[in-house]
């Protein structure tokens, strides 16, 4: 039902300098794959094969990664090293990749609005590659896509965080529909712990309906002078319906060095289990 997925990847990755001075943070490897490939694989699992990237200057490596490298293919042809490219080859064959640029950093809401030309007038996924997610049984985005078939409205992924960390997230208030589902009644961007309406934080997985673009166009800039998707979703929730979903799985914040190390260790244990 949902075929398109948007990846905002224009950020500078300043928390990883100097590594990200000339390399996109989304291309930092977790084991033998860059972060952004894990994210695209999750989208494809959910049936979203029209992949749109909102990029910026210095992000050419992302485009090259999702393209054929003829010199490399020629050099390793007929060797055991070809097997290492099977995963990325499959993605290149399955997906269509489109790109547009966010000229100036204006917040996540601005990046999504810049992606309007790539997704058009239909529902679409949004994935922040910094949040590395592994679902239990089904990927997080696939879980959300299944929910969309039922609710036909925007859906945001949430997880419980310590109250002391709410200032790092968008936080929801909502009416419980089940153990994992909430109808959103309010959202606050990066509230102080004493002002947070709950400890349910929005993480980097969204399914958005196309009316979000009209709402973003009339939404004023918010915190830090940026266009916040949280503000637009709050209005969408008031006008119609937004569902928050406490997903079944594990999310690791790879936007910081400690989280990146945690993700590396977790993936090593998950994909290279010790024998015996």
Residue frames relative to the residue before (quaternion, step in Angstrom):
aa qw qx qy qz dx dy dz
X 1.0000 0.0000 0.0000 0.0000 0.00 0.00 0.00
X 0.7562 0.2273 -0.1377 0.5980 3.59 0.95 -0.88
X 0.1354 -0.8370 0.5294 0.0279 3.56 -0.56 1.17
X 0.7466 0.4120 -0.2089 0.4788 3.60 1.14 -0.54
X 0.0402 -0.7860 0.6169 -0.0041 3.52 -1.10 0.79
X 0.2496 -0.7842 0.5612 0.0884 3.53 -0.91 1.03
X 0.1216 -0.7862 0.6051 0.0318 3.54 -0.98 0.95
X 0.1804 -0.7733 0.5980 0.1092 3.61 -0.38 1.16
X 0.0815 0.8299 -0.5386 0.1205 3.60 -0.40 1.24
X 0.4098 0.7566 -0.4353 0.2647 3.58 1.16 0.49
X 0.4785 0.7103 -0.4266 0.2908 3.61 1.22 -0.23
X 0.5556 -0.6563 0.4205 0.2893 3.54 -1.21 0.60
X 0.3283 -0.7718 0.4956 0.2256 3.62 1.12 -0.41
X 0.1567 0.8536 -0.4868 0.0989 3.55 1.09 0.72
X 0.6073 0.5693 -0.3663 0.4157 3.61 1.13 -0.47
X 0.7208 0.3981 -0.2494 0.5097 3.58 1.27 -0.18
X 0.3313 0.7305 -0.5280 0.2791 3.59 1.16 0.42
X 0.5804 -0.1501 -0.7979 -0.0629 1.58 -2.11 1.36
X 0.3958 0.7465 -0.4728 0.2501 3.63 1.24 -0.07
X 0.7545 0.3918 -0.2028 0.4859 3.58 1.02 -0.82
X 0.3368 0.7521 -0.5026 0.2613 3.59 1.19 0.31
X 0.8133 0.1389 -0.0550 0.5624 3.58 1.00 -0.84
X 0.7152 0.3818 -0.2408 0.5336 3.60 1.28 0.03
X 0.4939 -0.6556 0.4715 0.3224 3.62 -0.86 0.85
X 0.5290 -0.6352 0.4511 0.3363 3.58 -0.97 0.80
X 0.6170 0.5645 -0.3471 0.4246 3.59 1.12 -0.62
X 0.6652 0.4870 -0.2990 0.4806 3.58 1.27 -0.31
X 0.4112 0.6845 -0.4945 0.3433 3.59 1.23 0.12
X 0.3816 -0.7709 0.4616 0.2169 3.62 -0.75 0.97
X 0.1678 -0.6801 0.7007 0.1357 3.47 -1.25 0.73
X 0.7751 -0.1039 -0.0355 0.6222 3.55 -0.15 1.38
X 0.8109 -0.2811 0.2019 0.4718 3.60 -0.66 -1.04
X 0.6903 0.4135 -0.2887 0.5188 3.61 1.22 0.33
X 0.4675 -0.6585 0.4968 0.3179 3.59 -1.04 0.65
X 0.6799 -0.5062 0.3504 0.3983 3.54 -1.21 0.60
X 0.6889 0.5124 -0.3019 0.4145 3.56 0.81 -0.99
X 0.6146 0.5410 -0.3666 0.4418 3.62 1.09 -0.50
X 0.5938 0.5389 -0.3642 0.4737 3.59 1.04 -0.69
X 0.6723 0.5156 -0.2967 0.4407 3.58 0.93 -0.93
X 0.6672 0.4854 -0.3046 0.4759 3.59 0.93 -0.86
X 0.6162 0.5380 -0.3474 0.4584 3.60 1.02 -0.70
X 0.6362 0.5222 -0.3270 0.4644 3.58 1.03 -0.75
X 0.6474 0.5139 -0.3163 0.4656 3.58 1.01 -0.80
X 0.6579 0.5106 -0.3122 0.4571 3.58 0.94 -0.88
X 0.6041 0.5508 -0.3522 0.4557 3.59 1.03 -0.74
X 0.6999 0.4535 -0.2554 0.4892 3.59 1.11 -0.72
X 0.5950 -0.6021 0.3526 0.3989 3.59 1.27 0.12
X 0.5508 0.6049 -0.3893 0.4232 3.58 1.29 0.15
X 0.0297 0.8477 -0.5234 0.0815 3.55 -0.10 1.32
X 0.5870 0.4882 -0.3873 0.5169 3.59 1.29 0.06
X 0.0697 -0.8477 0.5247 -0.0352 3.54 -0.05 1.37
X 0.0640 -0.8048 0.5901 0.0045 3.58 -0.75 1.08
X 0.1538 -0.7888 0.5912 0.0681 3.56 -0.87 0.96
X 0.1846 -0.7219 0.6548 0.1265 3.56 -1.00 0.90
X 0.0384 -0.8540 0.5158 -0.0559 3.54 -0.09 1.35
X 0.2361 -0.7379 0.6054 0.1823 3.51 -1.37 -0.18
X 0.7421 -0.3618 0.2855 0.4866 3.55 -1.26 -0.18
X 0.8038 0.2895 -0.2197 0.4710 3.55 -1.07 0.77
X 0.5943 0.5944 -0.3519 0.4120 3.60 1.25 0.22
X 0.3048 0.8002 -0.4803 0.1898 3.58 1.24 0.23
X 0.5790 0.6097 -0.3799 0.3856 3.59 1.09 -0.63
X 0.6005 0.5540 -0.3687 0.4433 3.61 1.09 -0.59
X 0.6516 0.5028 -0.3139 0.4734 3.58 0.95 -0.87
X 0.6715 0.5004 -0.3040 0.4540 3.58 0.92 -0.88
X 0.6234 0.5540 -0.3516 0.4253 3.59 1.02 -0.72
X 0.7481 0.3413 -0.2023 0.5319 3.58 0.98 -0.80
X 0.5940 0.4888 -0.3853 0.5097 3.53 0.93 1.00
X 0.5745 -0.5842 0.4446 0.3619 3.57 -1.25 0.34
X 0.1888 -0.7494 0.6251 0.1100 3.57 -1.00 0.88
X 0.2638 -0.8299 0.4684 0.1491 3.55 0.05 1.31
X 0.6406 0.5213 -0.3401 0.4496 3.60 0.97 -0.78
X 0.6621 0.4965 -0.3045 0.4715 3.58 0.94 -0.89
X 0.6460 0.5233 -0.3228 0.4524 3.58 0.91 -0.91
X 0.6546 0.5125 -0.3142 0.4584 3.57 0.99 -0.83
X 0.6740 0.5256 -0.2993 0.4242 3.57 0.93 -0.91
X 0.7811 0.3345 -0.1816 0.4949 3.60 0.95 -0.79
X 0.3650 0.7479 -0.4857 0.2675 3.60 1.29 0.06
X 0.8302 0.2092 -0.1767 0.4855 3.55 -0.93 0.96
X 0.6332 0.5009 -0.3435 0.4797 3.58 1.26 0.14
X 0.6601 -0.5140 0.3746 0.3996 3.55 -1.28 0.20
X 0.5665 0.6232 -0.3773 0.3851 3.58 1.23 -0.35
X 0.5025 0.6587 -0.4275 0.3617 3.59 1.21 -0.32
X 0.5936 0.6023 -0.3621 0.3920 3.57 1.06 -0.74
X 0.6195 0.5740 -0.3448 0.4098 3.59 1.06 -0.69
X 0.7056 0.4539 -0.2597 0.4781 3.59 1.19 -0.47
X 0.3974 0.7482 -0.4713 0.2453 3.61 1.22 -0.05
X 0.6734 0.5189 -0.3108 0.4251 3.59 0.86 -0.93
X 0.7066 0.4409 -0.2759 0.4798 3.58 0.81 -0.93
X 0.5909 0.5538 -0.3750 0.4511 3.61 1.08 -0.59
X 0.6486 0.5212 -0.3212 0.4523 3.58 0.93 -0.87
X 0.6484 0.5118 -0.3235 0.4615 3.58 0.95 -0.82
X 0.6487 0.5215 -0.3189 0.4533 3.58 0.93 -0.88
X 0.6783 0.4854 -0.2886 0.4701 3.57 1.03 -0.79
X 0.7111 0.4802 -0.2598 0.4430 3.59 0.99 -0.84
X 0.7944 0.3792 -0.1437 0.4522 3.56 0.96 -0.89
X 0.2700 -0.6719 0.6524 0.2239 3.46 -1.44 0.25
X 0.1647 -0.8093 0.5610 0.0564 3.58 -0.76 1.05
X 0.0277 -0.7828 0.6211 -0.0251 3.55 -0.92 1.04
X 0.1599 -0.8056 0.5694 0.0357 3.55 -1.14 0.70
X 0.0627 0.7423 -0.6671 0.0057 3.51 -1.22 0.68
X 0.4129 -0.7384 0.4869 0.2174 3.59 -1.19 0.44
X 0.2659 -0.6795 0.6585 0.1844 3.48 -1.26 0.69
X 0.3250 -0.8064 0.4588 0.1831 3.56 -0.14 1.31
X 0.7878 0.0960 -0.0389 0.6072 3.57 1.01 -0.83
X 0.5145 -0.6442 0.4677 0.3187 3.56 -1.08 0.72
X 0.0642 0.8370 -0.5358 0.0910 3.58 -0.39 1.21
X 0.6902 -0.4554 0.2814 0.4869 3.58 1.23 0.36
X 0.6775 -0.5074 0.3515 0.3999 3.54 -1.30 0.36
X 0.6194 0.5485 -0.3474 0.4415 3.58 1.01 -0.75
X 0.6527 0.5057 -0.3038 0.4752 3.56 1.01 -0.83
X 0.6400 0.5236 -0.3306 0.4550 3.59 0.97 -0.81
X 0.6589 0.4967 -0.3100 0.4723 3.58 0.95 -0.85
X 0.6394 0.5179 -0.3258 0.4657 3.58 0.99 -0.78
X 0.6327 0.5221 -0.3296 0.4674 3.59 1.05 -0.74
X 0.6746 0.5064 -0.2930 0.4501 3.59 1.14 -0.55
X 0.3707 0.7615 -0.4705 0.2475 3.58 1.26 -0.01
X 0.6594 0.5228 -0.3176 0.4370 3.59 0.95 -0.83
X 0.6720 0.5053 -0.2952 0.4539 3.58 1.17 -0.49
X 0.7730 0.3528 -0.1942 0.4902 3.60 1.05 -0.63
X 0.3330 -0.7850 0.4786 0.2093 3.60 1.16 -0.42
X 0.7148 -0.4520 0.3471 0.4052 3.52 -1.29 -0.50
X 0.5614 0.5579 -0.4228 0.4414 3.57 0.57 1.16
X 0.6160 -0.5419 0.3948 0.4136 3.61 -1.17 0.37
X 0.0318 -0.8109 0.5835 -0.0307 3.55 -1.11 0.69
X 0.4501 -0.6594 0.5289 0.2878 3.52 -1.27 0.42
X 0.1295 -0.7366 0.6523 0.1228 3.53 -1.34 0.34
X 0.0418 -0.7959 0.6038 -0.0159 3.55 -0.85 1.02
X 0.1950 -0.7325 0.6412 0.1199 3.54 -0.98 0.93
X 0.3833 -0.7775 0.4513 0.2121 3.56 -0.36 1.27
X 0.5267 0.6361 -0.4079 0.3893 3.61 1.19 -0.43
X 0.6950 0.4051 -0.2526 0.5377 3.57 1.12 -0.68
X 0.1416 -0.7911 0.5932 0.0468 3.55 -0.33 1.27
X 0.0361 -0.8351 0.5470 -0.0455 3.56 -0.52 1.21
X 0.0593 -0.7597 0.6470 0.0263 3.51 -1.13 0.83
X 0.2689 -0.7822 0.5446 0.1387 3.55 -0.65 1.11
X 0.4540 -0.6373 0.5427 0.3052 3.52 -1.28 0.35
X 0.8158 0.0925 -0.1098 0.5603 3.57 -0.28 1.25
X 0.7895 -0.0097 0.0429 0.6122 3.58 0.71 -1.09
X 0.5820 -0.5926 0.4321 0.3513 3.55 -1.13 0.67
X 0.6484 -0.5435 0.3620 0.3914 3.55 -1.19 0.55
X 0.6842 0.4798 -0.3036 0.4578 3.60 0.86 -0.87
X 0.6175 0.5231 -0.3445 0.4757 3.59 1.09 -0.62
X 0.6096 0.5380 -0.3465 0.4679 3.60 1.00 -0.75
X 0.6906 0.4787 -0.2763 0.4665 3.58 0.94 -0.90
X 0.6225 0.5381 -0.3429 0.4531 3.58 1.03 -0.73
X 0.6314 0.5200 -0.3306 0.4708 3.58 1.03 -0.72
X 0.6419 0.5114 -0.3222 0.4719 3.58 1.04 -0.73
X 0.6114 0.5654 -0.3572 0.4229 3.58 1.02 -0.74
X 0.6044 0.5638 -0.3586 0.4338 3.59 1.02 -0.71
X 0.6890 0.4672 -0.2734 0.4820 3.56 1.14 -0.65
X 0.8129 0.3257 -0.1424 0.4613 3.59 0.76 -1.05
X 0.1855 -0.8269 0.5104 0.1458 3.63 1.16 -0.54
X 0.6163 0.4818 -0.3813 0.4926 3.57 0.92 0.91
X 0.6861 -0.4568 0.3447 0.4492 3.57 -1.27 0.09
X 0.1127 -0.7833 0.6110 0.0195 3.54 -1.10 0.84
X 0.0987 -0.7815 0.6138 0.0527 3.57 -0.96 0.88
X 0.3980 -0.6930 0.5457 0.2521 3.56 -1.10 0.72
X 0.0518 -0.7982 0.6001 0.0067 3.57 -0.97 0.86
X 0.0308 -0.7557 0.6498 0.0760 3.51 -1.37 0.29
X 0.5376 -0.6066 0.4750 0.3426 3.53 -1.22 0.47
X 0.0410 -0.7782 0.6266 0.0101 3.55 -0.99 0.89
X 0.6084 -0.5240 0.4165 0.4264 3.62 -1.15 0.32
X 0.6097 -0.5802 0.3937 0.3695 3.58 -1.01 0.77
X 0.6402 0.5627 -0.3212 0.4129 3.55 1.05 -0.78
X 0.7093 0.4605 -0.2580 0.4672 3.61 1.22 -0.37
X 0.4054 0.7459 -0.4686 0.2445 3.62 1.20 0.00
X 0.6036 0.5836 -0.3662 0.4012 3.61 1.09 -0.55
X 0.6516 0.5063 -0.3180 0.4668 3.62 1.26 -0.06
X 0.7581 0.3599 -0.1657 0.5180 3.59 1.27 -0.17
X 0.4613 -0.5367 0.5858 0.3949 3.45 -1.45 -0.07
X 0.1501 -0.8088 0.5678 0.0318 3.58 -0.87 0.97
X 0.2892 -0.7848 0.5297 0.1410 3.57 -0.96 0.89
X 0.1565 -0.6663 0.7016 0.1984 3.44 -1.49 0.17
X 0.1314 0.8298 -0.5305 0.1130 3.58 -0.92 0.76
X 0.4732 -0.6319 0.5379 0.2958 3.50 -1.40 0.24
X 0.4237 -0.7244 0.4844 0.2473 3.57 -0.69 1.07
X 0.1899 -0.7635 0.6095 0.0975 3.55 -0.94 0.99
X 0.7578 -0.0796 0.0587 0.6450 3.55 1.27 -0.56
X 0.7603 -0.3566 0.2551 0.4793 3.57 -1.25 -0.21
X 0.8029 0.2874 -0.1250 0.5070 3.58 1.05 -0.73
X 0.7202 0.4376 -0.2349 0.4843 3.60 1.21 -0.28
X 0.0306 -0.7856 0.6177 -0.0193 3.54 -1.04 0.89
X 0.3187 -0.6903 0.6100 0.2232 3.53 -1.11 0.75
X 0.3791 -0.7684 0.4728 0.2059 3.56 -0.48 1.24
X 0.1407 -0.7839 0.6008 0.0696 3.55 -0.96 0.94
X 0.7948 -0.0181 0.0166 0.6064 3.59 1.21 -0.44
X 0.0986 -0.7589 0.6398 0.0707 3.53 -1.32 0.42
X 0.0846 -0.7764 0.6234 0.0382 3.55 -1.09 0.75
X 0.3457 -0.7481 0.5332 0.1910 3.56 -0.88 0.97
X 0.8675 -0.1340 0.0466 0.4768 3.55 -0.77 1.18
X 0.1265 0.8225 -0.5443 0.1062 3.61 0.69 1.03
X 0.5419 -0.5512 0.5100 0.3773 3.54 -1.25 0.41
X 0.6565 -0.5448 0.3308 0.4035 3.63 -1.04 0.64
X 0.6820 0.4905 -0.2998 0.4521 3.59 0.97 -0.79
X 0.7144 0.4310 -0.2505 0.4912 3.61 1.22 -0.39
X 0.5004 0.6809 -0.4200 0.3310 3.59 1.25 -0.21
X 0.4187 -0.7274 0.4836 0.2486 3.63 -0.84 0.93
X 0.7733 -0.0175 0.0053 0.6338 3.60 1.29 -0.28
X 0.4333 -0.6475 0.5179 0.3531 3.55 -1.23 -0.33
X 0.4264 0.6607 -0.4862 0.3812 3.58 1.16 0.70
X 0.1144 -0.8301 0.5457 0.0046 3.55 -0.34 1.31
X 0.4319 -0.6741 0.5393 0.2613 3.54 -1.10 0.78
X 0.1224 -0.7808 0.6098 0.0597 3.57 -0.90 0.95
X 0.7437 -0.5342 0.2393 0.3229 3.52 -1.33 0.33
X 0.5605 0.5303 -0.4419 0.4575 3.58 0.76 1.07
X 0.0663 0.7922 -0.5984 0.0996 3.56 -0.76 1.11
X 0.0806 -0.6892 0.7043 0.1500 3.48 -1.39 0.33
X 0.0794 -0.8313 0.5497 -0.0234 3.55 -0.62 1.17
X 0.3660 -0.6933 0.5761 0.2312 3.53 -1.12 0.73
X 0.6265 -0.6234 0.3138 0.3469 3.61 -1.00 0.78
X 0.5494 0.6045 -0.4203 0.3950 3.63 1.14 -0.28
X 0.4729 0.6659 -0.4487 0.3628 3.60 1.25 -0.16
X 0.6071 0.5725 -0.3654 0.4124 3.60 1.08 -0.59
X 0.6519 0.4938 -0.3195 0.4786 3.60 0.95 -0.84
X 0.6448 0.5135 -0.3226 0.4652 3.57 1.01 -0.76
X 0.6468 0.5171 -0.3229 0.4583 3.60 0.94 -0.83
X 0.6309 0.5575 -0.3381 0.4205 3.58 1.01 -0.79
X 0.7685 0.3347 -0.1945 0.5094 3.59 1.03 -0.66
X 0.5120 0.6374 -0.4235 0.3901 3.58 1.29 0.15
X 0.3776 -0.7248 0.5186 0.2515 3.63 -0.74 0.93
X 0.6022 -0.5353 0.4277 0.4097 3.56 -1.21 0.43
X 0.2484 -0.7983 0.5388 0.1038 3.54 -1.04 0.79
X 0.8551 -0.0319 0.0490 0.5151 3.53 -0.97 -0.93
X 0.8463 0.1127 -0.1341 0.5031 3.57 -1.04 0.93
X 0.5848 -0.6125 0.3649 0.3869 3.57 1.20 0.46
X 0.5610 0.6002 -0.3778 0.4269 3.58 1.21 0.48
X 0.4822 -0.6220 0.5284 0.3185 3.53 -1.28 0.47
X 0.1748 -0.8356 0.5186 0.0478 3.55 -0.35 1.28
X 0.4406 -0.6792 0.5183 0.2756 3.57 -0.86 0.95
X 0.5630 0.6092 -0.3791 0.4101 3.59 1.15 -0.60
X 0.6618 0.5074 -0.3090 0.4571 3.59 0.94 -0.90
X 0.6654 0.4940 -0.3048 0.4693 3.58 0.98 -0.82
X 0.6568 0.5010 -0.3143 0.4678 3.59 0.98 -0.78
X 0.5918 0.5557 -0.3715 0.4505 3.60 1.08 -0.62
X 0.6706 0.4750 -0.3014 0.4836 3.58 0.93 -0.86
X 0.6353 0.5274 -0.3348 0.4540 3.58 0.98 -0.78
X 0.6389 0.5243 -0.3200 0.4632 3.58 1.04 -0.76
X 0.6723 0.4941 -0.2956 0.4652 3.57 1.01 -0.78
X 0.6949 0.4681 -0.2708 0.4741 3.57 1.05 -0.75
X 0.8194 0.0751 0.0059 0.5683 3.58 1.05 -0.75
X 0.6515 -0.4831 0.3859 0.4397 3.53 -0.38 -1.25
X 0.0158 0.7397 -0.6727 0.0049 3.54 -1.12 0.83
X 0.2139 -0.7798 0.5809 0.0934 3.55 -0.87 1.01
X 0.1939 -0.7429 0.6289 0.1227 3.56 -1.05 0.83
X 0.1400 -0.8152 0.5618 0.0135 3.54 -0.83 1.05
X 0.2445 -0.7402 0.6110 0.1380 3.55 -0.73 1.10
X 0.2643 -0.8436 0.4512 0.1225 3.51 0.06 1.40
X 0.4469 -0.6644 0.5405 0.2582 3.50 -1.32 0.47
X 0.6068 0.5448 -0.3827 0.4341 3.57 -0.19 1.23
X 0.5268 -0.6108 0.5017 0.3126 3.51 -1.35 -0.40
X 0.0713 -0.7800 0.6211 0.0269 3.54 -0.98 0.90
X 0.0889 -0.7844 0.6133 0.0240 3.56 -0.98 0.93
X 0.3481 -0.7395 0.5431 0.1926 3.56 -0.79 1.05
X 0.1146 -0.8225 0.5564 0.0267 3.56 -0.32 1.28
X 0.4559 0.6997 -0.4396 0.3306 3.58 1.22 0.28
X 0.7226 0.3180 -0.2289 0.5695 3.58 1.28 0.01
X 0.6425 -0.5407 0.3709 0.3966 3.58 -1.18 0.46
X 0.6577 0.4908 -0.3459 0.4549 3.68 0.83 -0.76
X 0.6620 0.4976 -0.3106 0.4666 3.60 0.96 -0.79
X 0.6217 0.5445 -0.3310 0.4555 3.56 1.07 -0.76
X 0.6556 0.4923 -0.3043 0.4850 3.57 0.99 -0.84
X 0.6273 0.5353 -0.3293 0.4599 3.59 1.01 -0.83
X 0.6627 0.5064 -0.3030 0.4611 3.57 0.96 -0.90
X 0.6362 0.5294 -0.3292 0.4545 3.57 0.97 -0.81
X 0.6766 0.4856 -0.2917 0.4704 3.57 0.89 -0.92
X 0.6468 0.5229 -0.3199 0.4538 3.57 0.96 -0.89
X 0.6939 0.4737 -0.2860 0.4608 3.59 0.85 -0.92
X 0.6102 0.5415 -0.3598 0.4527 3.57 1.05 -0.66
X 0.6834 0.4714 -0.2854 0.4788 3.57 0.93 -0.88
X 0.6682 0.5114 -0.2979 0.4509 3.60 1.09 -0.74
X 0.8039 0.3198 -0.1426 0.4809 3.57 0.83 -0.99
X 0.7588 0.2363 -0.1639 0.5844 3.58 1.24 -0.31
X 0.0091 -0.8428 0.5381 -0.0045 3.61 0.63 1.08
X 0.4846 -0.6562 0.4952 0.2989 3.53 -1.10 0.74
X 0.4333 -0.6951 0.5131 0.2566 3.53 -1.03 0.81
X 0.7938 0.2992 -0.2287 0.4776 3.52 -1.13 0.71
